[in-house]
Amino acid sequence: MVTKIGLDLGYANITVSDTMAGIYREQSVALIDRDSRRIISVGKAAIEQGDELSDRAMLVRPFKNGLLFDRQITQSIVSYVVGEIPKGERLRCVIGIPSDLIQKQEREVFNILNDSGIAECYAVNRAVAALIGAGGSPLDSVISVNVGASATEIVVLHNGLVTFTSRSPIGGEDFDKAVKQYIGEQGGVNVSLSVARAIKEQLGSVWHGKEESCVDIEGTLSLTGNSVKMSISSEDIVGVFEKPLHSLLMAVANAIKKIPLDQVEKIFAGGIVLTGGGSMIHGLDLMMSKVLGISVRQPSDPIDSVAKGLSIINSKIPVMGNAGRKNVTDVIATYYKDIK
């Protein structure tokens, strides 16, 4: 029996998708032993154990600086995740990778997967996986925009071919930072990024139509460090997302500029598929559509689109043997006749 999984090692979340069991997601946080650099726990368990073991362990965001910034930590994370998966006779994995990963780095990723007990492993661009997970097809002529926590992956597809890819360093956390900065500048109050994120999720909007609301928060006064409670309303944060929103829209506009004239009509008819946890701010799809003059559609669960796509891709890759190692981004269309 072959156990088929998708693996997305994102800045915000580590997501494993099993073609049979569904999706398992943990925060991209690891508790690491200071001396041995051994992974003690991952995700929620790591956060819960962090204070208890702070004398000998530290909490880290393992992919803050990229998938391969620290090879040992990445290896430990993958081994930990794979160890938690009930396996059959053989484990086959499709991993989501950023578009700027060079061939040498791809080989390093495959080595890590092999060393973790995965004999058959494949890679695919995250934005392509997101498109498929959102119900699209690599045979479509379309623009896939996957907004992650720290970066946005953009892919342009036309008649089964990937014609353009880019990775822009703008993501959902930039919108969180905009809220944090605004509160600090206007109220002289420091709040954590997690508090700023909660404010964004509950009150944030880049388009009209969101119901007015308010939320009570706690922070510290910049001048004294004293704890303070305050109320933030939707109206308070109107306009705070202007800079990150502009950067995101420009990244997509630059991709549109790369489309050859003979492909524009068909790709514009296909529109933009918008996915990723960073895309979930209210009205982003409408704003993008109005500014860029192209239809934008968003699945109901954009945060899971990459993981779903990885599972779908894994289920359709032909059996290539235990030693399979390949980036399948450019060849998915060749065996995508019935992926849905």
N, C-alpha and C positions, 0 to 999 in steps of 0.2 A: 504493500500500500504506500502511495506517495502522498505526503502531507504538503499541500501547496499554500504558501503564505506570501503576503505582500508586506514590505517593511519600509516605513517612512520615518527617517530619523530627522525630525524637524527641530528648529530652534525652540519652539514652544511645546511640542508634543512628540512623543515616541508612539507611533501607531502601528499596530500589527493587525493585518486583515487575513483571516483564514477563510478559504473558499467554502468551508463547511460550517465553521463555528461563528463567523461574523467578525466584528471589529472590536479590538481591544486597544484602549488608548490610555496612556499615562503622561503626566507632565514630564518634559525633558529636564528632569532634575535627578541627580545621582548623589548618593552619599558615599564618599570615598575614604578609605582608610589612609591617614596622612603618611604612614610609613611604607606600607606595601602597595598603596594605590589600588588595592582591591576594591571592587564594587561591593558595598554592603547591601544596599537596596536602591530601588529606583522609584520615581514618581511619588505618589501619596505616602507610601511607606517611608521613603527617604526623608520627606518633610516632617513626618511624625517622629522619626527617630533622631532628627538633626540636633535638637537641643539636648537630648539625653546622652548622645555620644559626641558632643562638641569638643571634648577634651582630646579625643583621638581620631576624629573624623571631620570631614568638611563637606558642605553642600556645594555642588558645582552645576552649572548649566553646560553639559558636555559639548554641545554643538554651537555655542555662542559665536565662536570664531571660525566655524566651518566644519564640515564632516570629518576632515582628516587633520585638523589642527593638532590634536593629540592622539596619535595612533593607538597608544596603549589604552587610553580611556575608551576610545571608540570600539576597540577589540573587546574590552571588558563589558561594555554595554551590550553589544551584539550577542556575546556569549551568554550574558545574563538573560536577555530576552529569549534567545533560542532555548535556553535551559528550562524556561517556564512553559514551553510549548509541548503538549503531548504529541509525540512523533510516531509515525508509522515506520515502515522499513526504510524510508528515504524521505528527506526534506528538500523541497525545491522552493527557492525564494526569488521574487522579483523585488528589487529595491528601487525606490524613487531617488533620483539624483538631480542636482542642479545642472543647468545648461553650461555653466562655465567650468565644469570638471574636465580636465584634460585626460587624454588616453592613459597616461602613466598613473594618474590618480584613480581612474576607473579600475585598473589592474590591482591597485592597492586595496580598493573596496572589495573586489572579488577575493583577494587573498584573505582579507578579514573574515568574509563570509565562509570561505573554505575552512579556515582555522577554527571557526565556531561550529563546525560540524555540518555545514551545508555544502553538499557536493555539487549540486546543480544550481547555478545562480545566474540571474539576468538583471539588467539595469534598464531603466527607462526614464526619460525626462519627466519631472514631476507635473509639468503643465499638460503634457500629453496624457499622463495617467489621470489627471484631474478631469480632462475633457471626457474621457471614456467613463469615468466614475459618475459624471454628471449626466450620463445618458447619450453622449455624443459618440462620434465615430471618427477614426483617423482618415476615413474616406471623405469626410466633410471638408468643405472649403470654409474655414472658420478661424477666428482668433481665440486662443485659450489664454486667459489671464488668471493666474493662481497667486493670490495675495497671501503670503505667509506672515509669520510674526516679524521676521527681520528682513525679508526680501520678497520681491515679486518676480515670478517666472512667467515669461510671455512666449508663446509659440504661435506661429502662423502656419496653417496647413492649407494645401490646395491639391485637390484630386489625389489624395493619398500620399503626398510628399510634404515633409517638413521643410518649408522654404525659408524660415527665419526663426531664430531663437535669441532671447536676451534675458539677462538677469539684472534687475535694478535693486539697489540697496534701500528700498522703501517698503515698509510693511506695517502690520497692525500696531506694533510697539511704537512706531513713530506718532501714531494718533494718540496713544496713551501718554507719551512724553509731552505732546502738545497740551493735554489737559493738565498734567502735572506742572508744566511751566506756567500756564495761565493762572492757576490757583496760587502759585508762588509769587507771581508778579502782581496780581491784583489784590490778593488778601494777605500776603506775607505769611502764608501757611505752607509748610512742607507736608506732602502726602507721598505715600509709597506708590510705586508703579502699579501694584495690584489694586490699590484704592482708585487710582486714576483710570485703570482699565474698567473697573466696576462702574465708575461714573460714565465713561464712554458707552458702555454696553446698555446702561439704563436710560441715559439722557441724550447721548450723542446722536447727531443727525447732520447730513450734508444736503438734505433736501426737505422741503416742507411736507407736512402731512403727519409727522410724528406727534402723538399726544403729549401735551405739556405735562411735566412731572417734576418732582424734586426728590433728592436723596440726602439723608443725614450722614455726614462723614466725620472722621476724627483724624487730626494731624497734629503737627507741632509748630509753634510760632517760630519764625526764622530768627527773631531777635533774642528771644529768651529760651527757646527750647521747651517751653511749657506745652503740655497737652491742651488742645482746644477742639471743641466740637462746633461744626457749622453746617448749614444747609445750603446745598447747591441745586439750582433749578435748571431746567432745559434752556431757559432764556439766558442764564449766566454764561453758558458755553457756546452760544451761537457764534460762529465764525472762527472758533479756535483751531479748526482743522484745515485752515486755508493753505498753509505751507505744505504739509504732507499730502494733501489732496492734489495740489498743483503738481508736485513731483510725480505722483502716481499717474495722473492724467497725461503728463508729458511723456512718461515712459511708454504708455500705450500709444500715444500719438506718434512717437518716433518709430514704433514698430509698424504702424499703419503707413508711414512714409516709405517704408522699405518694400511695400507691395508693388510688384510690376503692374503697369497700367492695364495689361491684358487680363489680369487676375482680379482687379479691384471690384468689378461688378459682382462676380460670383462670391467673393469673400465677404463683401458688404451685405450680400443677401443672406449669408450664413450668420453674420454678426459676431458678437463677442460672447463667449461663455465665461462667466465670472465666478471663481471659486476661491476657497481658502478661508481660514478663520479670520484673517485680516480684512476680508471683504464684507463682513457681516454688519458693519456700521449702517444705520438706517439711511436709505436713499442713495447709496453709492452706485447702484446699478442705474437708477434714473439719471443721476448727475452725469455719469459717464456717457450714457446714451445721448443726452441733450447736448453736451459739450462737443462730443466727437462726431455726432451725426450718424450713429450706427446703432442698430438694435443690440440690446444687452439682455441676456437671460441668465438667471441664477437658480441653481437647484435649491430645494428646500433644506438641504443639509450640506452647505458648501464646505464645512470643516472636514467632512469625511470623504470628499470626492477623490482625493489622491488615493487613499486607502482602498476605496471601492474599485477604482480603476486598476490598481495593482493586482487585486484579486481576479478581476475579469481577464486581464492580460495573462496572468499565470494559468488560468483555466483553459486558455486557447493556444498557448505556446505548444508546438508539436514536441513530442518526446524526442529529446536529442542526446540522451545518455547521461550518466552520472557526472561526467566531467564538463557539462555545459557551462560556458562562461561567455556572455555576450551582452552588448548593449543593443536592445531590440527597438530603440526609438524609431529608426528609419525603415524598419521592415515590418512593423505591426500590420500595416495595411495589406500586406501580402497574404496574411492568414486571418483577416478580420471579416470574413464573409458573414458570420452569424453572431458576432459579439453584440450584445445589447444589455 
